[in-house]
């Protein structure tokens, strides 16, 4: 009788859980076109791909517990490394009045600035997805947060490391050789136990965040090796680091003042980095419904020789055009200039709008220029491209 009662209880709970679950997600088709012939063999001018990202979300225990499952899979026409799958989220969360616990695979974003996210270090970058570094891999974690009048305190325990994704031999946006197997400083490799702490609070008009991270760096250094047979390879090296960070946001009418800064130890050189700037929004331009957002940010990084240190002494200027229509139409144009090199710059345009309640299109363009062989953009100087995407949300 006891077994039957337990089984019946499990069936009832599962039925209740299933009936409360919400099934949503998105799927899309992308076409990426490169404006120049490739620098390296096996690369193409056009790359078509498709992705599927369903999501299941459920609440139970009177809303005190939630479960989310968000897998992701992309198929690419040419680049075998861009054909990949990931679990973006598979996480149980338990909520109480002053604290919450999350266990599983999750996504966490830290930061305030537009052009560079220095303090955002929990999740690994899924760099085959987009060149702007916004796409992230799911991160296994245990997260406990405590909410007080003095701010929110969060602890993250990260038991497994995710390697950054890189383009394959057939892919573009890469160095002369496709990036090979990872090298770790930690003998535990992917199983090294990382952890992070964060405090966040609102103080008058300021949003303030302080963070600390200890463990395997999410931003590897690229090293060149020569095998016994004389073959060259480029390998990502993941060092053990410590990083402290601060991020600030001040809202003052139409002005947003933003800043992020970090200090990192443990890689080939210890360094500080900073990005700071503003965004000013002007609504009803010339009596119309359109809004304009003016952006400017200064980027500084002490590192001299790192493939991923692209913001060493740069200025970003941007313009956001908002149609304020029911379709949510928006265009963002940005220009980043290296203040130390006359010919080094990058530019981008991001435009999107809804076609209906379920359909959305976007058009992105990225452009690079450099004649300095020590600059990361030198390897991307023939990788200017535009990408059109058509997405369906269900």
Secondary structure as GFF3:
##gff-version 3
##sequence-region A 1 394
A	DSSP	alpha_helix	2	20	.	.	.	ID=ss1
A	DSSP	beta_strand	22	34	.	.	.	ID=ss2
A	DSSP	beta_strand	46	60	.	.	.	ID=ss3
A	DSSP	beta_strand	65	76	.	.	.	ID=ss4
A	DSSP	beta_strand	84	95	.	.	.	ID=ss5
A	DSSP	beta_strand	99	106	.	.	.	ID=ss6
A	DSSP	beta_strand	139	148	.	.	.	ID=ss7
A	DSSP	beta_strand	151	158	.	.	.	ID=ss8
A	DSSP	beta_strand	183	184	.	.	.	ID=ss9
A	DSSP	three_ten_helix	189	191	.	.	.	ID=ss10
A	DSSP	beta_strand	194	203	.	.	.	ID=ss11
A	DSSP	beta_strand	206	216	.	.	.	ID=ss12
A	DSSP	beta_strand	221	226	.	.	.	ID=ss13
A	DSSP	beta_strand	232	238	.	.	.	ID=ss14
A	DSSP	beta_strand	240	252	.	.	.	ID=ss15
A	DSSP	beta_strand	255	265	.	.	.	ID=ss16
A	DSSP	beta_strand	271	282	.	.	.	ID=ss17
A	DSSP	three_ten_helix	285	287	.	.	.	ID=ss18
A	DSSP	beta_strand	291	301	.	.	.	ID=ss19
A	DSSP	beta_strand	313	322	.	.	.	ID=ss20
A	DSSP	beta_strand	330	338	.	.	.	ID=ss21
A	DSSP	beta_strand	345	354	.	.	.	ID=ss22
A	DSSP	beta_strand	359	369	.	.	.	ID=ss23
A	DSSP	three_ten_helix	376	380	.	.	.	ID=ss24
A	DSSP	beta_strand	385	393	.	.	.	ID=ss25
###
